[in-house]
Amino acid sequence: MSDYLRRLSSDQGQSPWLDNLQRGYLTSGALASLIERGVRGLTSNPTIFQKAIQGSADYDEQFQSEILKGSTAREAYWELVLQDIHGALDVFSDLYSQSKGTDGFVSVEVDPSLAHDTIGTLSAARLLHERISRPNVMIKIPATQEGLPAIREMIAEGRNVNVTLIFSLSRYQDVMDAYIEGLEQRMASGSSVANIASVASFFISRVDNEIDKRLDQIGTPSALALRGTAAVNQARLAYAAFQKTFSGPRWEALAKAGASVQRPLWASTSTKNPTYPDTMYVDQLIGPDTVNTLPDATLEAFADHGTLARTIDLNIGNSKRQWAELAMNAIDVDEVAAQLEAEGVASFIKSFDELIGVLEEKATGIS
């Protein structure tokens, strides 16, 4: 078995996180084994929990107990989720300590139906953070326009945030700005900016999926030549923006006070197009101060036959050129980003609502 997962961190400064969580990973010791192999954190979302809870009997006993106690199906859902999150936090706690708060994080998402409600998101995020009350938890908040003020305020309050569903360079800049403004607000209040962690989750494969579809429809040789380039190029340009934002006098004042950079996290890194290499969105996005959150199959593929080398800033001039060529081929990347954000929010709401519906039906049979 290769040591590629470990070497991603030790040699390249990138933290591989697992993009999955289910009860069986905790009870079987599978999650602990993955940490021994080099996994350094974990992300979850409503779709992951839908698959876990509907696809297993592991949750039935706890669910029945919650319903018999008088909980609604929605309340019981959160108890199921929080037991998994607490279990994962326990498994990662040693790594969190050993890494001095750099890794060992577990992310859990606020109710996705609040994605366009600033006050509702902030209230739910605070409540979730306080209910869990662990130093290595990250609360996931979507990078919608309405989510940005909630992100800034959560950071100002000293809470860890995983900003999710980022699809454009302009919105990514807004997210980094919100993080820095939150830290500055906190420092101005006289509070410490040390021990606050955040990642900005930039979604990868979905960008190629949508842009490739549009390039295929255009069908010209210049358009077809750009297939499979957009997602990696955008991520590399995002990394350049990260380096620029987290440098210079403004950032250095915060860093001097103990602040940590908000690392870019590459999400949605499974390859959707079967003609692309299955490790494409890992191999091509490796670099320091980054995270890649990997679904199980992608993690195993990289551990088996990935390519371990710094690639995140490889040939950035070519990335800029190809990115500009998308516009020359009538691809509106801002429109693509807006569509993908709307679809991402809708997908998480659908998963959440479907699962609650199933649980409500199941609850009627418990007495």
VENMO-V771735 format. One line per field, one symbol per residue. ss: DSSP state (h for helix, s for strand, l for the rest). phi: phi as a letter, one per 40 degrees, with the letter a starting at -180 (. if undefined). psi: psi as a letter, one per 20 degrees, with the letter a starting at -180 (. if undefined). Layout:
ss: ???
phi: ???
psi: ???
This chain:
ss: lllhhhhhhhhhlsssssllllhhhhhllhhhhhhhhlllsslllhhhhhhhhhlllllhhhhhhhhhllllhhhhhhhhhhhhhhhhhhhhhhhhhhllllllsssssllhhhlllhhhhhhhhhhhhhhhllllssssssllhhhhhhhhhhhhllllssssssllhhhhhhhhhhhhhhhhhhhhlllllllllsssssslhhhhhhhhhhhhhhllhhhhlllllhhhhhhhhhhhhhhhhllhhhhhhhhhllllllsssssllllllllllllhhhhllllllssssslhhhhhhhhhhllllllllllhhhhhhhhhhhhhllllhhhhhhhhhhhhhhhhhhhhhhhhhhhhhhhhlll
phi: .cbccccdcccbgbccbccaaadcccccgcccccccchcbiabbadcccdcccccaccbcccccccccchccccccdcccccccccccdccccccdcccfgcbgcbbbccdcccdbbcccccccccccccccfbcbcbccbcccdccdcccdcccccgbcbbcbfcbbcccccdcccccccccccccccgccbcgbbabbcccbccccdccddcccccgcdccccccgbccccccccccccdccccagdcccccccchcbccccbcbfbcccccccdcbdcbdcbcacgbbbcbcdccccccccacbbacbcbcfcccccccccccccbgcccccdcccccccccccccccccccccccccccccba
psi: prkhgghgghhijpopqpmqpqhhhghijhghhhghiipjaqqrrhhghgggghjqjhigggggggghijqrhghhghggghggggghhghihghgghjljhakqpppqroiijhkogggggghggggghgglqhkqppppqlrhhhghhgghgghjkqppoprlpiqhghgghggghgghgghgghhijqqjqkpqqqooppfhhgggghgghhhhgjqghghiipjhggggghhhghhhghgglrrgghhhghhjjqqqoppporljqohoiiqqijgjghjkprqkrqoppqghhghgghgkrooqoihkplhhhggghghhghhkkonhhggggghgghgghghgggghgghgghgghhhjp.
